[in-house]
């Protein structure tokens, strides 16, 4: 008899009744079943998988119901225009970069950006200048932009056409966007944001502000990460000074010509949910997360990320923001975040990700208090001796010299060379130690003896390093 591997695998997962503290934001359908409007969408979802038949409009040339829905989206997020993206935030990042910059433009970009941003930079043949992140020694995680380094980069690169940042990062930490926008505008630079994890921002005053209200020119948001929307759905918002025609072209160019009406319906519902129910629902979520953050902090071996912790880590110099609906569980030195993630999975609690010393949870209003209680009890019952691991601090160093632009490396013939023999060679790919998950080497940068020493240390202590396989690195011939 023929098999259905994916269908059967999903059925098994559903039957296990896992608690979800990971994407998507609707938490196994709960986000649709919580409201009357959501239940109607849920019940009609598969039958709503249609194409551009008469009366249901066309996403590539919206004039009817899709235009009305995008207008409602724009009105809610206070943009000049907003778009439904059925190819996820990746397509939004590509469209954002291509519509904002021309080939050969210089841009300032956060080193801790999503790979789709770097792919867009390569494809558009841009000249990137990188921004440093502050790394906390206790959480082994990037906290925010290094403001002193940011000002240095601005002063040295006044010919840059724009700045591209992540807002917030995976840990829920936001840079001081209002300040960055002010400096950027003084230097005639655009501000573009990958706000994949911030689609709920601005719903009330307990979460960070909607970045459109802080002056960003273009913002991409993943609807599915924190809202009740299907996986692969996202929004793109543009500000007053952005030319619409150019954005229209690139949004359409990077999007499927067979857009899913199920996706669009779920995005329409996500906006509706925020508008009608979101303010109170996110107050409730905030209160529950705060309650369990305090309870977890009282457990031996655990400490949660918070505004107060970040300020302490940054020695009170931090002026950004933090999404307090996110729950980042940190372990004392000597315990493994990866092992804790596995332990929680064994207890049918699915979290989003782990680093060497932390586990990241993405709660939404569709996690009830019972979910948090089960998480807390699992942590309380955790035998810390079973998740011990050798501690090693995240290593960083100054950015290497850029010999070739990233897009130029694509045309280079590559070869695999032992790391110890790479001094002076040009990297063909990314080399990324975890933690902190920020590229130590970007394509086109020169591998120095200092970099080799840092990477050898990472390997020696057992740290995960992407871009090194069997002790070899891909370099340009």
N, C-alpha and C positions, 0 to 999 in steps of 0.2 A: 504493500500500500504506500502511496506517495506520502511524503512527510511535509510538514509545515513548521520548520525549525524556529522561525521568528515568532509566529503566532503561538506556538507551544511554549516557547521561552517566556514570552510576556505573560501568558496564562499562569505559568508557575510562579512568576514574580508577584502577580496580583494575589494569588492564593496565599502567599506567605505573609500578606498583610504587613508589609514593611512600613515603618514610619519614615516619612520623607522630610529631611532637612536639606534637600538639594533641589536643583532645578528639575522640572519646570515649576513655576510659581503656583499653579493651580492644585498641586499636591494630589496627584492621582485622580483628578476630576472633582475634588471637593470644592474648588473655586467656582465651578459651574453649578454645582448642586446646592449651593448655599443661598441662592436667590431665585426668585420666580423667573426672571429674565434669563438667568444662566441655565436653569433647568430646561427652558424652552429651546435654547441653543443646543444643549447637550442631547436632547431627544431628537432634534432634527439635523444633527451634525452630518451624518453620512449621507442622508438624502439631500443635503445642501451642497454636496460635492458636484457642482455643475460647471459649465463653461459659459462663455459670453453669449448666452441666449437673450432673446428680446426681453428687455425690461430690467436686466440686472447689471447693466453698465459694463465698462471695460477699464481695468486698472491702468492700462497704458494710455488711455485717453478718457479720463473720468468726466462725465457730464451729468450723471444721474445720482443713484444711491451711493456709489463709491465716493463721488465728489462731496456729497452731503456728509458722509462719514468722516472724510479727511478734513472737511471744514470744521466739524465738531472737535476733531482731534487738535487742530490748529488753535481753535478758540480756547480749549482747555489748557494747552501747554503754552499759550501766549506767543505763538510763532507767526511769522509772516505767511508761512505755508508749511504743512506737514504731510508726510507720505507714509503709506503702509508699505512695508518691505516684506515680501514673502520669501526672500532668500536670506533672511537673518541680518544681524548687524554687520556681518562680513560684507554684504553687498552695499550696505550703507556707508561703511568706511571707505570702500573703493569709490563709490559715487561722490562722497564728500571730498576726498583727495583730488580726484580727477576734475571736479567742477571748480575747485578752489585754486589750483596751481597749474602752471604750464611746465612743459619739459625744461629741465635745467634750473628751475627755481630752487632757492635754498629755503629749507624749513627747519624750525626748531622742534624737536620731538622728544618726548619723555622716553627714557631708555626702557621703561617698564610697560611698554604698549603691547597690545595684542598682535599676534603675528599677521593678522589681516592688514593692520596698519603698515607694517614693514613690507608686506607684499605689494600694497598700493604704492608705497614710495619707490620700490624697485620698478614696478610696471610703468609708473609715470615718469621715471628717470629723474628723480629729484635729488638734491644735495642735502642730506640730513646733517644737522648738528644736534648732539644729544644732551639731554638734561639729566642730572644726577638725582637719585632718590636718597632720602635719609633712611638708613637701615637701623632698626632697633636691635640691640644685642640680646635682649631678653626674648623677643618674639621672633627673631631671625626673619623679619618681614619688612618690606618697604613701607614706610609710613607716609611720606609725601615728598613733594618737590623740595630739594635743598634750595632755599630762597636766596642765599648768598651766591650760590653757583648760578642760579637763574639770572640774577642781575648781571653777573659777569658775562654770561652767554649773550644776553641782550646787547650789552655795550660793545661786544666784539663782533656782533653779527647784525648790525642795523639794516643790512640789505636783505635780511630774511623776509619772506612774504607772509609767514604765518607761524603759529604755534599749535602743536597737536598734543593733547594730553589725555590721560585716563582719569575719569571722574565719576564714581569713586574707583579705587582699586578693589581687588578681590577681598580684601580685609575690611572693606567699608570705609576706608580712610579717604578723605577729600582734601585736595590742595586748597589754598586760599585763592579761590577762583576770582573773587571780586578784585583783589589786588593784581592778579595776573592779567585780567582783562584791562584794567586801568593802564598798566605798563605797556601792554601790547598796543592799545589804541594810541598811546602817546608816540609810538614808533611805527604807526601805520601797518600793523600786523594783524591778520585775522586770528581768531581763536576758535579752534575746532576741538570737539570733545568726543571721545569714545566713552559714552556714559551708559554702557551696556547694562550695568548693575544699578542704574539710578532712575528707572522708569517711574518709580513711586515718589521721587523727590518732589517736594512742594505740596504734597497732599495735606500736610498740617505742619505746625511749627516744631514738631518733635523730630523731624527728619530734615536733612539738608535741603536748601532751597532748590527750586527748579532752575537749572543752569541757564535757561533762556532769559529768566528774569535778572540774571547776573551779568548779562551782556554777551554771552557766547554767540558766535556767528552761525555755527552749524553744530548740531548735536545728534548723535546716534544713540538710541536706547533699545535694548532688547526687551520687548514686551514679555517674552516667555520666562525671563529670569526671575522676576519678582511679582508679576501680575498674573491674573487668570487668563492666559492666552496659550495657544498651542506652540510647541517647540518649533523654532525656525521663523518666528514672527518678531518684527522689530519696527521701530518708528525712526524717521528722519525729520528733524525740525530745522528750519532755516530762519535767520534773522532778517532785519529790515534792509540791510545793505547788500544782500546776496542776490545775484541775478538769477531769476527763476528759470529762464529758458535753458540755461546751461545745466542747471541741476536736473530739470525735467529730462533732458537728453540722457545724462549719465545714469540717473535712477532707472530709466527704461532699459538702457544698454546692459546694465548689470543684473537685470531681473528677468526671470523666466517669462516667456511669452504665453505660458499657460498657468497663470497665477491661481492659487487655490482659494476658492470662496470660503472654504472651511477656515483657512488661515485668516482671511479678511474679517469674517464674522467674529472670530475669537478676539481679534484686535479691537474691533468695534465694541465688543462687550467689555474688554479690559478697560478701555477709556470710560465707558459708561459706569462700570463698577467703581472706579476711582472717584468719578464725579458724584455719584449718588450715595455711595456707601463708604468711600475710602477714608474720609476724615476721622470718623468715629472708629472704624475698624483698625486703623493704624494707631490710634490712641490705645486701644485695647491690646494690640500686639506689643507696642512699646512697653506697656505696664507689665505684661507677662514676661517679656525678655529681661527687663530690669530685675524683676523678682527672682528669676532663675539665674541671672548673672551673679546676683548677690549670694544665692544659695550655693552655686558652684564654687565661688570664691572661698567659701568656708571649708570646702573639702581639701584634704591634704593632697598636695601635689599639683593643684589646678589654680589657674588665674585667668580671668577673662579680660579681653581687650575692652577699653572704655575711653571716654574723653579724658578722664583723669590720668589713666595709665599712659596715654599718648603724650599728654603734656609733660608728665614726669620723664618719659623717655627722651623727649625733645628739649628737656631742661627749660620748660616754660616758654620756648621760643616759637612754638607751633601756634598758628592762627588760622588753621583750616577748620574742617568740620568732620564729624564722624556719624555714620549711619547707625544709630543705636538700636535699630531693629535687626542688625546682623549680630550673630553670636560666634565669636572667635575664642575657642578654648585653648589656652596655652598650658603647657606642662613644664614643671620644674626641670632644670638641667639634669640630664641623665635618663630622661624618659622620652619615648618616641611617639611623635604625632602619627606616623604611619602605622605603628602597631596599635595605637588607640583607635584609629579609623577602622582597622580590621576587626578589632574587638567589638566596636559598635555595630559593624555590619553583621557579625556573628549573632548579635542580639537584635537583629532586624531593625536597626536604626541606620538609615542611609544619610550620610553627611556629604557635603559638596566636595571637599578636598582636604588634603593634609600636607603639612610641611614637616621638617624634622622635629619641630617642637610644638606644633599647633594643629588643631582641626577646625575647619571653617564650616559653619552651619548657615544656611540661608532660610530662615523662617519667613513665613508670610502669614497673613490673617487666616489662612486655611489650616494652619497648625493650631489645634486647640491646646488647652492647658494640660490635658492628659498626655499629649505628645512630649511636652517639656518635662513632665513629671517622670515619664519613662526614661527619657534621656538622663535626667538627674539621678535616678535610681541606678541606672547602668553605670554611671560614673562613680557613684557612691560605692557600688559593689565591685568596682574594678580593682583587681589585685595589681598594684603598681609594679610589683616584682616581675610580672609577666609582660610588661611593656617597657622594660629598661633597655637602654641602648647607649652606646658611647656618644657622649656629647661632643659636637664640634661647632664652633662659631662660624657664622656666615662670613666668607672672605670677600673682600672687595679691593679694588685698586683703581688708580686713575685710568681714564679712557685711553685706549691705545691710539697710536697714530693711524689716521686713515690714508691709505696709499691709493686705493681705488674706490670709486663710488659703488654702492651695492649693486646697481644695475649693470655696471661694467663687469662685475665678477661673473654674472650669468653667462657671459660669452667666453670666459676663460676655460681652458681645459684643466681639469683637476687631477690630483693624485693623492693617494693616502700615504701619509708620512708619520713616522713615530713622533710622539709629542716632544721627546727630548731633542729631536733634530729639526724642530720647527722655528728656531730663532731666525728672525728676519723674513720669514715666509708670510705670504698673504693668505688670510683665511678665506675659504670659499663658502663657508656656512657659518651658522650661529654656534657659539659655545656657551652653554648656559648651566652654571652650577645651581643646584637646589639644596638648601635655600641660598639666596633669596629669590631665585627664579628670574633674575635680571641678566641679560646677556653680558658676559664678560668680554666676549669678542663678537663683533658684527662682521658680516661679509665685507671684504675689502680692507679690513684692518690688519695692521702688522702685529705678528705674534712676537713678543719680546721675551728676553730671559726672565724678566719679572713675572710676566703672564705665565710662562712655563712653570716657574717655581710655585706660583699660586695654584695652578691646575694640578701639579704633581702632589701638592699638599692635600688638595681636595680628594684625589684618588687614593692617596695613602690612608686617609682617615675613613674611607668608605663612602664619601659623599657622592650623590648622583650628579653626573655631569653629562648633559645632552651635547652631542656634537663630537664626542670622543668614543670610538668603538674599538675595542681590543687594543687600547693604547695608541691608536692612530687618529690623526686629524686630517680632514680634507682641506688641501691647500691648492693655490693656483700653481700651475707648472711654470 
